[in-house]
Amino acid sequence: MQLYIIRHAQSENNAIWASTGQDNGRVPDPALTEIGHQQARLVAEYIQQADVDTAVTPDDPYNHQGFHLTHLYCSLMRRAVQTGTYLSQALDLPLIAWPVIHEGGGIYEKNAAGERIGLPGPNRAFFAQHHPELHLPDELGEDGWWNRPVETWEEMPGRAQRFLDELYARHGDSDDRVAIVTHGGFYYAFFSVLLDFWRTKVDFGGEMPIWFKVFNTSITRIDFNDDHVSLTYLNRADFLPPELLT
């Protein structure tokens, strides 16, 4: 099995943070910016073009002979769904929602005191109206997919472990090439579990010891082999022009 982790394209909140260095004005479930739409189109075109007139080969560590994805998943956050839709249309693959790969915290807003308050999030009717191509989980109803308190940092590794368990249950011991459209915080939690550095004793003076720089729409590839896991490449964004690197 090969796993491709694709971060969503630039969101409205990403743009706010990039321009101000803070999250004042953030929205609970941001959409893509115009730059984000350009990034999403480019990553979809890049993967599509790499697949043209190429064969699937096992020894192709940089995907020069294409990606040949077999499964495409995204979180239920709008920026991931929008990014995934570009990929789905370009690659003619079903876009399947996988709620567990959401951004840290979930859907929330901040009150006047700066406290994070969990919100319901979009429901089945919302997705049916705005993203009818998205394959939704059976359990999603009309109450909203989040609809619970804010997730803490301490809860994130357990969720990442659940993802790994589910990933193996769905695709382990196969030749599947699985792509997930996810988020920077989940990227961190996933590698925290995979590399087991969540409990590191090094004190950097903050709540997280290591952070990853993850560009919008960057691609990370991990190969799960019979006897080892290969981190084939991380945070690859060479398909973006410099002005769209965010």
Steps between C-alpha positions, in 0.01 A plus 500: 500500500611852422356793695503851355426780746388819326442813701199707393556813294519845658193582707360833615647437845841417352496834319403688819786341692750560218415871484458574874677228697187441707155350464281804564216479250530124447187310400406156639502316166682711239477460126788526253638834391553580133865400547373180658287420197803553275711270719232231501472512122876471463546202730211321326644574155847393613386160624275451199774585249752274674264207442466552124655224289685347795481157656481405866845395615600399854845664492422866431584692818440845352189412297664584169277230351187640658300471820220272382291562811234242577318670791439864591381619841449840661394639834156658540645849533411722204857583396587131478179414312559781251860392443399136472235587242763631260694175538188286466395668177848495346570136591146366457510354850216499755557750781426326830463684829710370789405709805790382719759694296365844598707792627587517868227649718214421267240763411501785749483873554652722767282694744575845637729349765704316236365158598445248222139384476409191296242542223281247314670533161333436164237226483393254234264750333783753466728254326219369281435855380855631465706186440269234354799310359637428849438150637380555856520263798172328581499636855499865391158647571342841528662599831839586349805278467695654790243592763723451807754689712831622367764229462811551714859448388524203736214327316656531154747207513220259588306616195807461281543146631137425417566620147799269468295208629219577256748551215643153557153350529398653165821479299766307690680219319394637162646687203254787550622855449302707746485881511354699786431875488554617854646774722822624656395408853404148399832469314674577828290254699546227240879525504498530877348153510696356210836619636400485868641840592185631671645408839850636438679627810653798323339821627470771237294721728169436325220248486641316197867395466519479120302667227494437126505765233232373263428701185145526371434213253841344574527124448657256746550135408533211744542140386374229733695186416484151647790555739554877516355845435679729252469878529552547129463878486350777713337836427557488125368811325728537198197513270404844638652823367673710769218754515251227597715338769322560831 
